Amino acid sequence: MTDLARYLRPFILGLLMAILFLFVQAVCDLNLPNYMSRIVNVGIQQHGIEESTPEAISKEGYAFITAFMTGGEKALMEAGYSLKAGEDRNREGKPYREIYPAAASREIYILDDRVTEDSRTGLELAFGTATWTIINLLRAYAGEEESSAGMESVDIQGTDLTRLYLLQPLLAQLPQQTFDQARQQALAMDRSLLTQSGTMLTTVFYRELGVDLAAYQRGYITRIGLFMLLIALGGGLATVLVSLIASRIAAAVARNLRYDIFKQIGSFSHAEYDRFSTASLITRSTNDVIQLQMLLIFGIRLIFYAPILGTGGVIMALRKSVSMGWIIALACIVLVGLILIIFSLVMPKFRMMQRFIDRLNLVARETLNGLMVIRAFGTGIYEQERFDEANDDLTGTNLFVNRVMAFTMPAMMLIMNGVMLMIIWIGSHRVAESQMQVGDMMAFMQYAMQIIMSFLMISMMFIFIPRASVSAQRISEVLQTEPVIVDPPHPAAVGEADRGLVEFKDVSFRYAGAEKDLLENISFTARPGETTALIGSTGAGKSTMVNLIPRFYDVTAGEVLVNGVNVKEFSRKELRRQIGYVPQKSVLMSGTIESNIRYGNDELPESGMIQVAAVAQALDFINEKKEGFQSEIAQGGANVSGGQKQRLSIARALAVRPAIYIFDDSFSALDFKTDAALRRALRDYTGESTVIVVTQRVSTIMEAEQIYVVDGGTIVGRGTHRELLESCPEYYEIASSQLTGEELGHAH
């Protein structure tokens, strides 16, 4: 798959943008649980009060709280707070009595705006320590065991400060050892929890001063809620942009891959086509490319996003509670083990699946192309069984993969639900022991789910990666296949001297993988202005010989010369531009009759198109059609007869006006009358061009200037029709099987 990574290079900027947006999406997703925790901890439990150090305290409250502080903490209080009257104004010019209604009738302590950050941190710790010292003293006063009661057993926030003030003399009578023990217990608590706990007394102090805590709470929850909404919208926008970028990159890469595959296939010689089946090449350029496209669409969104989300989730979760981190570690170990097992099961099946798709396409293509033969021989049931076998193999493999993947999601959900239960069970005990806040436990649960979701995303990628890697390997096989036939570094120019001259010099040829040569020591010359014919039994090697001229194959030994130059020294384009080729199996392209005739020469004028159609004896049936040259030709020429298809193929070759014409058994579907008329017209039209005719019909080549008889891959006879009847037994045998005795005698 790394071989195809170069197709992503033009889209590096897009990938970087996608990663940036994924990072934004991950940051948004990771911050939502944190703000949810703040709504629970601060908005609900603390009435929206965030500060552990109150902005204002009554004189009674100041005296009460400082009674539970050390000398250093009292010094911080004295430096940070100053006594103010209700008529005094804050920095914004608003009277304190409007902010704190109780200040209208008494003086209050106000926190100085110029308090440094270090002093504020010290005050938060002092208030938190004092709060828990009071709680512990109240527990001791009530005779409660520390281990049997949580924070809920002493509700500071719901306590009337007047009652606490009355209890202060009683608490002062407790032994100093009890006081010191209560303070040590407070200091032993987690520092972050300790500083947050100061808000409990802050709430009580604000209530005492007449602050509307309900409005305070609503404002805080509304503010954080709107901020969460903005974060969610930002994350959603980032998600949409990532999806858009991923889709465009994947589509562009797939486009480029298909183009290069098609271009590479176009450069293949017949040897490469013999190696890759047509069905396999179709699958590789369609289905395999789609697999890579799907991998990119989901991969860009998930492969980068899952690690960011998982890593960020671990960091955020540990910030909430380090002691419960082992739950996430255990879940990750189980998830990784599950993913590895699934990967080991499905990877071999994905390789098999692509081969089965090739096989299914092959059988389906053969069946559709050979439908008339299948019906003629009544082998429909046999072909159906072939298709069923290929279909069942693919279906069985698909079912196995789908069953494995269907097991994955329930297993993941079981792990996810198990993790949630463990977090709730352990977290609730920590909340009860005042070691964790409820909002933090909820946030930890959300982060754990995000971490598991990142593993779920990775597991989803294991659906695409194995199959896509197999597809990438198959595509790479095509792209990395070096064609056997390539253009020379410095191609020879096409000269006018000896134009159209074709020479074979001691040519031998062997197909790849064959045990012996198909052609051996073939030597002959086809001259301009003459018709050179090749005749012989089926499988003698006639078509293979003419396929060596346009370099569909390269010779194993010897030389093939055109215009006196070895064909290997020409570029393939220039070489084939000199040749008008009519293949043994006539092939028409979908389009019109005009587009097929002009296929090799789109500048052919209308008069020239009519001329070549007339020479090819195709003008009569073209004129019979309602739309004439604009008549539609179906795929593969399915809506014309075999003879009409051959005549249109001949007209297409004539339209090029090449120096060399090759007719590879191109008259076999013509009746004798049309054949004779076509040969007469060809002789006048081809003029000084070289004409090479491959045929098994003696009547087609009786007037040829030279005839070569091919048998068993060698030339066993050479001469004119009359000469060969007398000198070549093989030719006489062929002629006697096709001509009457009178015709043979007349020839003699």
LUMDO-680553 format. One line per field, with one value per residue (C-alpha): x, y, z. Coordinates in Angstrom, 1 decimal, decimal comma. Layout:
N
east X:... .
north Y:... .
up Z:... .
***
This chain:
748
east 0,0:2,9:3,8:0,6:1,3:2,7:-0,9:-1,4:1,5:-0,6:-3,0:-0,6:-2,1:-5,6:-4,4:-2,9:-6,1:-8,1:-5,7:-6,1:-9,8:-9,7:-7,6:-10,2:-13,0:-11,1:-10,5:-14,2:-15,2:-12,7:-13,8:-17,5:-17,3:-15,1:-17,8:-20,4:-18,4:-18,4:-22,1:-22,6:-19,8:-20,2:-23,5:-25,6:-23,6:-22,0:-24,9:-22,7:-20,1:-16,6:-14,4:-13,1:-12,2:-15,4:-15,4:-17,3:-17,7:-19,7:-17,8:-19,2:-18,2:-14,7:-14,2:-15,7:-13,5:-10,3:-10,8:-9,9:-6,8:-3,2:-1,3:0,1:-3,4:-4,8:-2,1:-3,1:-6,7:-5,7:-3,6:-6,3:-9,5:-10,5:-13,6:-16,1:-19,5:-22,5:-22,2:-18,7:-18,4:-16,5:-14,2:-17,1:-18,7:-21,5:-22,4:-21,8:-25,3:-26,7:-24,5:-24,8:-28,1:-27,1:-24,3:-27,0:-27,1:-23,6:-20,0:-18,5:-15,1:-14,3:-11,5:-9,0:-9,0:-5,2:-4,6:-1,9:-2,5:-0,2:-2,1:-5,4:-4,1:-3,0:-6,4:-8,2:-6,1:-6,7:-10,5:-10,6:-8,5:-10,6:-13,8:-12,7:-11,3:-14,8:-16,4:-14,0:-14,6:-18,3:-18,0:-15,9:-18,3:-21,2:-19,2:-19,1:-16,5:-14,6:-15,0:-18,8:-19,8:-19,1:-19,4:-23,2:-23,3:-22,3:-24,1:-22,1:-23,9:-27,3:-26,3:-27,5:-24,5:-26,2:-26,1:-22,4:-21,6:-23,3:-21,3:-18,0:-17,5:-18,4:-15,9:-13,3:-13,6:-12,5:-9,0:-6,2:-5,3:-8,8:-8,3:-4,9:-6,2:-9,1:-6,6:-4,2:-7,1:-8,0:-4,5:-4,3:-7,0:-6,3:-5,3:-7,6:-10,6:-9,5:-9,5:-12,8:-14,4:-13,9:-16,9:-19,1:-18,4:-18,4:-22,0:-23,0:-21,3:-23,1:-26,4:-25,8:-25,2:-28,4:-27,1:-29,7:-28,0:-30,7:-30,1:-26,4:-26,8:-29,0:-26,6:-23,7:-25,5:-26,8:-23,3:-21,6:-24,4:-24,2:-20,4:-20,9:-23,3:-20,7:-18,1:-20,5:-21,3:-17,5:-16,9:-19,8:-18,4:-15,0:-16,6:-18,4:-15,2:-13,1:-15,8:-15,8:-11,9:-11,7:-14,3:-12,6:-9,1:-10,4:-12,3:-9,3:-6,9:-9,4:-9,6:-5,8:-5,5:-8,1:-6,4:-2,9:-4,3:-6,1:-3,0:-0,8:-3,2:-3,1:0,6:0,5:1,5:-0,3:2,1:0,8:-2,8:-2,0:-0,7:-3,7:-7,2:-9,6:-12,0:-9,2:-8,1:-11,7:-11,9:-8,6:-9,6:-13,0:-13,7:-10,1:-9,9:-13,3:-11,8:-8,9:-11,3:-13,5:-10,3:-9,3:-12,8:-13,0:-9,2:-8,6:-11,5:-10,7:-7,1:-6,0:-8,9:-8,9:-5,3:-6,0:-9,2:-7,8:-4,6:-6,6:-9,2:-6,5:-4,9:-8,2:-9,4:-6,2:-6,6:-10,0:-8,8:-5,4:-6,5:-9,1:-6,8:-6,3:-9,9:-9,0:-5,7:-7,6:-10,2:-7,5:-5,6:-8,8:-9,7:-6,3:-6,4:-9,8:-8,8:-5,7:-7,8:-10,2:-7,4:-5,8:-9,1:-10,3:-7,1:-6,7:-10,4:-10,0:-7,3:-9,6:-12,5:-10,8:-9,8:-13,4:-14,6:-12,2:-13,6:-17,2:-16,6:-14,8:-17,7:-20,3:-18,4:-18,0:-21,6:-22,9:-20,5:-21,2:-25,0:-25,9:-23,4:-24,8:-28,4:-27,4:-25,8:-28,3:-25,6:-27,5:-27,7:-23,9:-23,2:-25,6:-23,8:-20,4:-21,9:-23,4:-20,1:-18,2:-21,1:-21,2:-17,5:-17,7:-20,9:-19,4:-16,3:-18,4:-20,6:-17,6:-16,2:-19,6:-20,1:-16,7:-17,4:-21,0:-19,4:-17,1:-19,7:-21,5:-18,1:-17,1:-20,5:-20,0:-16,6:-18,0:-20,9:-18,5:-16,2:-19,2:-20,3:-16,8:-16,5:-19,9:-19,2:-15,7:-16,4:-19,5:-17,4:-14,8:-17,6:-19,0:-15,5:-15,2:-12,2:-14,0:-16,8:-19,9:-19,2:-15,6:-16,9:-19,4:-16,6:-14,3:-17,0:-17,4:-13,6:-13,5:-16,3:-14,3:-11,2:-13,2:-14,9:-11,4:-10,7:-14,1:-13,0:-9,7:-11,7:-13,8:-10,6:-9,8:-12,8:-11,3:-7,5:-7,2:-9,3:-7,9:-4,3:-5,1:-6,6:-3,6:-1,3:-3,4:-3,3:0,5:1,0:-0,6:1,2:4,6:4,4:7,0:5,6:7,8:7,4:8,7:9,7:13,5:15,2:15,8:13,2:14,0:12,3:9,9:11,6:10,1:12,7:11,3:8,0:5,8:8,5:8,1:10,9:11,1:14,7:15,1:12,3:11,5:8,9:7,8:4,9:5,8:5,8:5,8:8,1:9,1:9,0:5,7:7,5:10,9:13,3:10,7:12,0:9,9:9,5:6,3:6,8:4,9:2,4:2,0:-0,3:1,4:-0,7:-0,2:-2,2:-2,1:-4,1:-5,6:-2,9:-0,1:1,1:-0,2:-1,9:1,1:3,4:1,4:1,1:4,9:4,7:2,9:4,9:1,9:4,6:8,4:10,3:12,3:15,0:15,7:14,4:11,2:11,9:9,6:11,0:14,3:14,4:13,9:10,4:12,0:13,7:10,4:8,2:5,1:2,9:4,8:5,1:1,4:0,6:2,0:-0,3:-3,9:-4,9:-8,0:-8,0:-9,2:-12,1:-13,7:-14,2:-16,5:-16,8:-20,1:-21,1:-22,1:-21,0:-19,2:-17,3:-16,1:-14,9:-13,2:-11,7:-8,2:-8,5:-10,8:-9,9:-11,3:-13,7:-17,2:-16,2:-13,3:-15,7:-18,1:-15,2:-13,7:-17,2:-17,7:-14,4:-15,2:-18,6:-20,3:-22,1:-25,1:-26,2:-25,3:-27,6:-30,3:-30,3:-32,6:-29,9:-27,1:-23,6:-25,2:-26,8:-25,9:-23,5:-24,2:-21,5:-19,2:-21,2:-24,0:-26,6:-24,8:-24,1:-20,7:-20,1:-21,2:-18,9:-16,0:-16,7:-16,8:-13,5:-12,0:-13,4:-11,8:-8,4:-8,7:-9,5:-6,0:-4,4:-1,4:1,7:0,9:-2,4:-2,8:-6,0:-6,0:-8,7:-10,8:-13,0:-14,2:-17,7:-18,2:-19,9:-17,9:-19,5:-18,8:-15,3:-14,5:-15,9:-14,0:-10,7:-11,1:-11,8:-8,9:-6,4:-7,3:-7,5:-4,4:-2,2:1,5:0,8:1,9:-1,0:-0,6:-3,6:-4,0:-6,6:-7,7:-9,8:-7,8:-10,2:-9,3:-5,6:-5,5:-4,4:-1,8:1,7:3,2:1,7:3,5:2,3:2,7:2,7:3,8:5,4:7,6:7,2:6,8:6,0:6,3:5,1:2,0:-1,2:-0,2:3,3:2,2:-0,3:2,6:5,4:3,7:1,7:0,4:-1,0:-2,5:-4,2:-5,8:-6,8:-8,2:-10,4:-11,9:-11,8:-13,5:-11,4:-12,2:-10,8:-7,7:-7,2:-7,8:-5,2:-2,7 .
north 0,0:2,3:2,1:4,1:6,8:9,0:9,6:11,6:14,0:16,5:16,7:17,3:20,7:19,2:16,5:19,0:21,1:17,9:17,1:20,7:20,5:17,0:18,5:21,3:18,6:16,6:19,6:20,5:16,9:16,7:20,0:19,2:16,7:19,1:21,8:19,3:18,6:22,3:22,5:19,7:20,6:24,4:25,2:22,7:21,8:25,2:27,4:28,7:30,0:29,2:31,2:29,4:32,9:35,0:38,5:39,7:38,4:39,7:40,8:37,8:35,4:36,9:36,4:32,9:31,6:33,1:31,3:28,1:29,4:29,6:32,8:32,8:32,3:35,1:37,4:36,6:37,4:40,7:41,7:40,6:41,9:45,4:46,6:48,5:50,3:49,8:53,2:52,5:51,7:49,1:49,8:50,0:52,7:50,4:50,7:47,5:47,6:47,0:44,0:42,7:43,8:43,0:45,6:48,3:47,9:46,7:46,7:43,9:42,7:43,1:41,3:43,7:43,9:44,1:40,8:38,9:35,5:33,9:35,5:34,4:30,8:30,9:32,3:29,5:26,9:28,6:28,7:25,1:23,9:25,9:24,5:20,9:21,7:22,9:19,8:17,5:19,3:19,1:15,4:15,0:17,1:14,9:11,8:10,4:8,1:9,5:6,3:6,1:9,5:11,5:15,1:14,8:14,1:17,7:20,0:23,2:24,8:24,1:25,2:28,5:30,6:31,8:28,2:27,9:31,1:29,7:26,5:28,3:28,6:24,9:24,0:26,2:24,0:20,9:19,7:21,2:17,6:17,3:20,6:19,6:16,3:17,9:20,2:17,4:15,4:18,5:18,9:15,2:15,7:16,2:19,9:20,5:19,1:21,1:24,4:23,6:22,9:26,5:27,4:25,7:28,5:31,1:30,1:30,4:33,8:35,1:33,8:35,7:38,9:38,5:37,5:36,0:32,6:31,2:34,0:33,5:29,8:30,4:32,8:30,5:27,4:29,6:31,0:27,6:26,0:28,6:28,1:24,4:25,0:27,1:24,4:21,7:23,9:24,4:20,7:20,0:22,5:20,9:17,5:18,7:20,3:17,2:15,0:17,4:17,4:13,6:13,0:15,3:13,9:10,3:11,0:12,7:9,9:7,3:9,3:9,5:5,8:4,8:7,0:5,5:2,0:2,5:4,2:1,3:-1,3:0,7:0,3:-3,5:-5,8:-9,1:-10,8:-8,7:-9,4:-13,0:-12,6:-10,6:-11,8:-9,2:-9,8:-9,3:-6,0:-4,7:-5,6:-4,0:-0,7:-0,6:-2,5:-2,4:1,4:1,8:-0,1:2,4:5,3:4,1:3,6:7,2:8,6:6,9:6,8:10,5:11,0:8,1:7,2:10,7:11,4:8,3:8,7:12,4:11,6:8,6:10,4:13,5:11,4:9,7:13,0:14,6:11,5:11,3:14,9:14,1:11,0:9,3:6,5:5,2:5,2:1,4:0,9:2,6:0,7:-2,6:-1,7:-0,7:-4,0:-6,0:-3,9:-4,3:-8,0:-8,2:-6,2:-8,3:-11,5:-10,1:-8,9:-12,3:-13,9:-11,6:-10,7:-14,0:-13,9:-10,4:-11,8:-14,6:-12,3:-10,3:-13,5:-14,7:-11,4:-11,9:-15,4:-14,2:-11,4:-13,9:-16,4:-13,7:-12,1:-15,4:-16,3:-12,9:-12,9:-16,5:-16,4:-17,5:-20,5:-21,5:-21,5:-23,2:-26,1:-26,2:-25,7:-23,2:-25,4:-26,1:-22,3:-21,7:-24,2:-22,5:-19,2:-20,6:-22,1:-18,8:-16,9:-19,3:-19,0:-15,2:-15,3:-17,8:-15,6:-12,5:-14,2:-15,3:-11,7:-10,2:-12,7:-11,8:-8,1:-8,6:-10,1:-7,1:-4,5:-6,4:-7,2:-3,6:-2,6:-5,2:-3,8:-0,2:-1,0:-3,0:0,1:2,3:0,0:-0,1:3,7:4,2:1,6:2,8:6,5:6,4:5,1:7,9:10,5:9,1:9,3:13,0:12,0:12,9:15,2:13,9:16,1:14,8:11,2:11,9:13,6:10,6:8,4:10,5:10,5:6,7:6,4:8,6:6,5:3,4:5,1:5,8:2,1:1,5:3,8:1,8:-1,4:0,0:0,8:-2,9:-3,5:-1,3:-1,7:-5,4:-5,4:-2,1:-3,4:-6,4:-4,1:-1,8:-4,8:-5,9:-2,3:-2,1:-5,3:-3,7:-0,3:-1,9:-4,4:-3,4:-3,9:-6,3:-4,1:-0,5:2,3:2,8:5,8:7,3:6,2:6,0:8,3:6,9:7,5:7,5:5,0:1,5:2,7:-0,2:-2,9:-5,7:-8,2:-11,2:-12,4:-15,8:-15,0:-17,3:-16,8:-18,5:-17,5:-16,9:-20,2:-22,3:-25,2:-24,7:-22,1:-21,6:-20,0:-21,2:-19,5:-17,5:-15,4:-13,7:-10,3:-8,3:-5,6:-2,3:-2,6:-6,3:-8,6:-11,1:-13,9:-16,3:-19,5:-22,6:-24,8:-23,6:-23,1:-23,0:-19,5:-17,2:-14,7:-14,8:-13,8:-10,7:-9,8:-9,4:-6,6:-4,0:-5,3:-6,8:-9,4:-9,2:-11,8:-14,3:-14,4:-12,8:-9,5:-8,0:-5,0:-2,2:0,2:-1,5:-0,7:-3,1:-2,5:-2,3:0,9:2,7:4,1:2,0:4,9:5,7:2,1:1,4:4,7:3,0:0,0:-0,5:-3,5:-5,6:-8,2:-11,8:-11,0:-7,8:-5,3:-2,3:0,5:1,8:4,9:5,4:4,0:7,3:7,3:3,7:4,4:7,6:5,9:6,0:9,2:11,8:14,3:12,0:14,1:12,9:12,1:9,9:8,2:7,3:6,1:3,7:2,4:1,7:-0,1:-2,2:-3,1:-1,5:1,4:-0,6:-1,8:1,7:3,4:1,0:2,2:5,1:7,3:6,2:6,9:8,2:4,8:3,6:0,8:-1,1:-2,3:-4,8:-4,3:-6,5:-4,9:-5,7:-9,1:-10,7:-9,8:-6,2:-6,0:-7,2:-4,7:-1,8:-3,0:-3,0:0,5:1,7:0,4:1,9:5,3:5,5:5,3:3,5:2,1:-1,4:-3,2:-6,4:-8,4:-11,2:-13,6:-10,5:-11,9:-15,1:-13,9:-12,5:-14,4:-15,2:-12,5:-9,8:-11,2:-10,9:-7,4:-6,3:-7,7:-5,9:-2,6:-3,1:-3,7:-0,3:1,5:0,2:1,2:1,2:0,0:-3,4:-5,7:-8,8:-11,2:-14,0:-16,5:-20,1:-19,4:-20,2:-18,1:-15,0:-15,2:-16,8:-13,5:-12,6:-11,8:-14,2:-16,8:-18,3:-21,6:-22,0:-25,3:-26,2:-22,7:-22,9:-21,8:-24,9:-23,3:-20,0:-18,8:-17,9:-19,9:-21,9:-22,5:-23,7:-26,2:-27,9:-27,5:-27,6:-30,6:-28,8:-26,0:-28,5:-30,3:-27,1:-26,0:-29,4:-29,3:-26,0:-25,9:-28,2:-30,5:-28,3:-25,3:-27,2:-28,4:-24,9:-23,7:-26,3 .
up 0,0:0,6:-3,1:-3,8:-1,2:-4,0:-5,1:-1,9:-2,5:-4,6:-1,7:1,2:1,8:1,9:4,3:6,6:6,6:7,4:10,3:11,6:11,5:13,1:15,9:16,3:16,3:18,9:21,1:21,0:21,8:24,6:26,2:26,3:29,2:31,1:30,8:31,7:34,8:35,6:35,3:37,7:40,2:40,0:38,5:40,5:43,6:44,1:42,9:40,1:42,5:41,1:43,5:46,6:48,0:48,6:47,2:50,3:53,9:56,8:59,9:61,8:59,0:58,9:62,6:62,4:59,5:60,7:64,0:62,2:60,4:61,3:61,9:58,3:56,9:59,0:57,8:54,2:55,1:56,7:53,6:51,1:52,7:53,8:55,8:53,7:54,3:52,1:50,6:49,3:45,7:43,8:40,8:38,4:40,7:41,9:45,7:47,7:49,1:45,7:45,1:48,7:50,2:53,7:53,4:53,7:57,4:58,3:57,3:55,3:54,3:50,5:48,7:47,3:43,5:43,6:45,2:43,4:41,8:44,4:47,3:45,8:45,5:49,1:50,2:48,2:50,1:53,4:52,9:51,7:54,7:57,1:55,6:56,0:59,5:60,5:58,9:60,8:64,0:63,6:63,0:66,1:68,1:66,9:67,8:64,2:62,8:59,8:57,9:58,3:57,0:53,9:53,2:53,1:56,9:57,5:55,0:55,3:52,3:53,9:57,4:58,9:59,7:62,9:64,2:63,2:65,0:68,1:67,8:67,7:71,5:71,8:69,1:70,8:73,9:72,1:73,0:70,9:69,8:68,2:66,5:65,2:64,0:62,2:60,4:59,5:58,0:55,9:54,7:53,7:51,1:47,4:46,9:44,0:45,9:48,9:47,1:45,4:48,8:49,8:47,6:50,2:52,7:50,0:49,1:52,8:53,1:49,9:51,2:54,4:52,5:50,6:47,2:44,9:44,5:42,2:39,7:40,2:39,4:36,4:34,9:35,4:33,9:31,0:30,3:30,3:28,4:25,6:25,5:25,2:22,4:20,6:21,1:19,7:16,7:16,1:16,4:14,0:11,5:11,7:11,1:8,0:6,6:7,3:5,6:2,6:2,3:2,8:0,1:-2,4:-1,8:-2,0:-5,2:-6,8:-5,8:-7,2:-10,4:-10,8:-10,0:-12,6:-15,2:-14,5:-14,5:-17,8:-19,2:-18,0:-19,4:-22,7:-22,9:-22,3:-25,0:-25,7:-23,3:-20,4:-21,4:-21,4:-17,8:-16,5:-17,4:-18,8:-15,9:-13,4:-15,0:-14,9:-11,2:-10,4:-12,2:-10,6:-7,4:-6,1:-6,7:-4,9:-1,9:-1,7:-2,2:0,8:2,9:2,2:2,9:6,3:6,9:6,8:9,2:11,6:11,4:12,4:14,6:16,7:18,1:18,8:20,6:22,5:23,6:24,6:26,4:28,5:29,5:30,4:32,3:34,3:35,2:36,6:38,5:38,4:40,7:38,3:35,3:35,6:34,4:31,1:30,8:31,3:28,7:26,2:26,7:26,1:23,1:21,5:22,0:20,4:17,4:16,8:16,9:14,4:12,2:12,1:11,2:8,4:6,6:4,7:3,8:2,2:-0,1:-1,1:-1,6:-4,3:-6,2:-5,9:-7,4:-10,3:-10,8:-10,6:-13,1:-15,4:-15,4:-15,8:-18,7:-20,5:-20,0:-21,3:-24,3:-25,2:-24,6:-28,1:-28,0:-24,5:-25,8:-29,0:-27,1:-24,3:-21,6:-19,6:-16,5:-16,7:-16,9:-14,1:-11,9:-12,8:-11,8:-8,6:-7,6:-8,1:-6,4:-3,4:-2,9:-2,8:-0,6:1,9:2,3:2,7:5,2:7,3:7,3:8,1:11,0:12,5:12,1:13,5:16,6:17,0:17,8:20,5:22,0:22,0:23,5:26,2:27,1:27,0:29,3:31,6:31,8:32,6:35,4:36,9:36,8:38,4:41,1:42,0:41,4:43,6:46,5:45,9:45,9:49,1:50,6:49,5:47,2:44,0:42,8:41,0:38,0:37,8:37,9:35,1:33,0:33,7:32,4:29,2:28,6:29,1:26,4:24,1:24,5:23,8:20,8:19,5:19,6:17,9:15,1:14,8:14,7:11,9:10,0:10,3:8,1:5,4:5,8:5,2:2,1:0,8:1,3:-0,8:-3,4:-3,3:-3,8:-6,9:-8,3:-7,7:-9,6:-12,6:-12,2:-11,6:-14,4:-16,9:-20,5:-22,5:-25,5:-25,0:-27,2:-27,8:-26,2:-29,6:-32,1:-35,7:-38,2:-40,8:-44,1:-47,6:-48,9:-49,3:-47,9:-47,0:-47,4:-44,8:-44,3:-41,9:-41,4:-39,6:-37,2:-34,4:-31,8:-28,6:-26,2:-22,6:-20,7:-23,9:-24,1:-27,8:-30,5:-32,4:-35,3:-36,5:-39,0:-40,8:-43,7:-46,3:-47,9:-48,7:-51,2:-51,9:-54,7:-54,2:-52,3:-50,1:-48,8:-45,9:-46,0:-43,9:-41,5:-38,3:-35,6:-38,1:-36,8:-39,6:-37,2:-34,9:-37,8:-38,8:-35,1:-35,0:-37,6:-35,4:-32,4:-30,6:-29,7:-30,0:-31,8:-29,8:-32,4:-35,8:-37,1:-38,5:-40,7:-42,0:-44,5:-44,0:-40,3:-37,4:-35,9:-32,5:-33,5:-34,2:-31,6:-31,4:-32,4:-35,5:-36,5:-36,2:-38,0:-41,1:-40,7:-41,5:-39,4:-39,7:-36,9:-37,2:-34,9:-36,1:-33,2:-33,5:-30,9:-29,6:-31,4:-35,0:-38,4:-39,1:-35,8:-36,4:-39,9:-38,8:-35,7:-37,0:-39,0:-37,6:-40,3:-43,1:-45,3:-46,0:-49,6:-48,4:-45,9:-48,7:-50,9:-48,3:-47,5:-51,2:-51,5:-48,5:-50,1:-47,1:-48,8:-49,9:-46,4:-44,9:-47,4:-46,5:-43,0:-42,2:-40,6:-42,9:-41,6:-38,4:-37,6:-34,1:-33,5:-30,3:-27,9:-29,7:-33,0:-31,7:-34,0:-37,2:-38,9:-39,0:-42,6:-42,1:-39,1:-41,2:-44,0:-41,5:-40,0:-43,5:-44,2:-40,9:-42,0:-45,5:-44,0:-42,6:-46,0:-44,6:-46,3:-45,1:-45,0:-42,9:-43,4:-40,8:-42,2:-42,7:-45,5:-43,9:-43,3:-46,8:-49,6:-52,7:-54,8:-52,2:-51,6:-55,3:-55,6:-52,5:-53,8:-57,1:-55,4:-53,0:-55,8:-57,2:-53,9:-52,2:-55,1:-54,1:-50,5:-49,2:-48,7:-46,5:-46,4:-43,9:-45,0:-45,2:-48,4:-51,6:-53,8:-51,9:-52,7:-56,2:-57,8:-55,1:-56,4:-53,8:-51,5:-48,5:-47,2:-43,4:-41,7:-38,2:-37,7:-40,8:-44,4:-46,5:-49,8:-51,7:-55,1:-57,1:-57,0:-60,1:-58,9:-55,5:-57,0:-58,8:-56,2:-52,7:-51,6:-48,6:-50,7:-53,2:-50,4:-49,2:-52,7:-53,6:-50,5:-51,6:-55,4:-58,0:-60,2:-63,1:-61,3:-60,3:-63,9:-65,2:-62,8:-64,0 .
***
